[in-house]
């Protein structure tokens, strides 16, 4: 492979011909792409940035100054800047003022709270209207979170009796709560 040295770069900068550019491209393009991939870019992004860099090299060759640094450093700086520009373009989103964003509250509003309290009061009244034996079964089931077997054991009654008391209690509560449900 032809070696790229200061003399070649001077000649390339003066003549700016396609054959010399091909040499520069073949030498630097894979190195730029590899550097970008190692830096976290995906293959497609690395190729895009590499091509943009090589186009910039061709268009801005007259701006290269050997006194300010090596040709390699100049090219890699162009590649780095092109990648930064690409990342900025991809990440730019329209600005939204935080004061204009409406976020739904996780808390219930006053009307929902009032409705829940009203329903709770109606259910409590419906339970209080039950005969004592049915009320006890409902309280143990829902307030103490007991199973029907546990209720039967605690009250020392058959499981069938627990089930029938619960069924009767549900029916009476349903009748008492018709106006709330409707």
N, C-alpha and C positions, 0 to 999 in steps of 0.2 A: 504494500500500500504506500502511496505517496505520502510523505511526511509534511505536515503543515507546520511551517516555521515562520519567523518574522518576515523573512524575505518573500515567501509565498503570499503572506497577508498583504504586504506592501504592493506587490504586483497585482493581486486580486483587487485591492482597493483602487488602484489607478486604472486598470483595464476593465474591471467589472464585467467579466464575460461569463457565459453560461457554463462553460467547461470547468472553470475554476470554482464556480458556485456548486457544481455537482460534486466536486471533491470535498468542499466544505460540508455540504449536506450529508454525504455518505459518512463522513467522519463524525460530525457532531449530532446528527439527528438521533441515532440509536442511543448515544450517551445521554442526551437530554431526556428522551423518553424513559430510559432506565432510571435516571435520577428522579424524575417526577413520580414514577411508580413506587420507588423506594420511599418517597416523601408522602405517600398515601393516596395518590391519584389513581383512579381506575384506568384501564388500558385506553378506553375511548377518550377520556379526558386528557390523558398524557399525550395521545396522538394529536388531538386538537391543539393543545398548547405547543407541542413541538412544531407543528406546521405553522402556527402563527409566529412562533419565534424565528423560524427560518425565513418566513416572508419579511419579518421586521429586519433581519440581518441583511437581506437583499436590498430593501428599501432604505435602510439607514446606514449602510456601509460607509458612506462619506463622513458619518459622525464618529466613527471609531477613532480613538486617539491612543496610540501605543504608549505615549508618555504617561497616561493615566492608569494603565494596567494591561494585563495580557488580553489577547483576543478571546481566549477561553473564558476568562472572568467576565468579559463584556457580554458574550453570548449567554452564559449561565445567568447573568443578572437580568437579561431580557426575558429569559424563560421564567425566572422566578416572578418577575413583575407581571408577565402574561398570566401566570397561574393565579396570582393574587387578584388580578382584574376579573378573571373568570369566576373565582369564588365569590367576589363581591357582587357580580351580576346575578349569580344564582341565589345568593342569600338576601338580596334586597327585596323587601316587602313594603307595601304601602304603610306609612305611619298611621297608627290609630291612637288617638288620644285616649288615655285610660279613663278620663272623666266621661267619655261618650259611650263607654261599654256598659251595657245593662246586664247584670248578673242576677239570675234568679236566686232568691233567698231559699236556703234549706229549711228555714223555719216556717211554720204555718202562719198564715195571716190571721187577723183577729176574727174574721167571719168563720174560718175553718175551725178555729179553737172553740168558738161559741157553739158551733154545730156539734162538735165532738162532745162538749160538756152536756149539751141538751140531750143527745142520744144516750150518753152514759147515765144521766139522771133518769130517763125513761126506762132503761134496762134495769136499773137498781129498783125502781118502783115496781116493775113487772115481777122481779124476783121476790120482793117483799109481799106481793099479793098471793104468792104460792102457799099452799098448805105447808106446815112446818116440815113434814117428812120429805116432801118433794124439794123444798128449799134447801134442806140439809144436803141432799144428794147433789144438787147443782153447785152449791158452795164448795163442797169437797172436791168435785170434779174440776171446776174452773178456777176457783180461788186457791185451792191447795194443790192443784195439778195432780190429782190422784186418779188412778185407773179404776175401772168398774170393779175389778177384783179387790183392789185395795179398799175401796169404799165398802164393799160387802163385808170384808174382814173387820174393818173398823166399826161398822154399825152392827155387826153380828147378825146380818140378814142374808138370805140367798141372793146369788147373782141375778137371778131372774127378777127378783123384787127391785133391785137397783135399776135394772134396765127398764122395767115398766114405770117406775117412778120418774126416771129421766124422760121417757117418752111422754108421759102425761104432763110433766113440767114444761117440756118444749112446746107442746100443743097449747097449754094455757098462756105461756109467754108469747107465742106467736099471735094468739087472739088478742092479748093485751097490747101488743106492739104494732097492730095493723096500721094505726094512724101515723106512727113514726116511720114505718117502712114505706108507706104509700107516698 
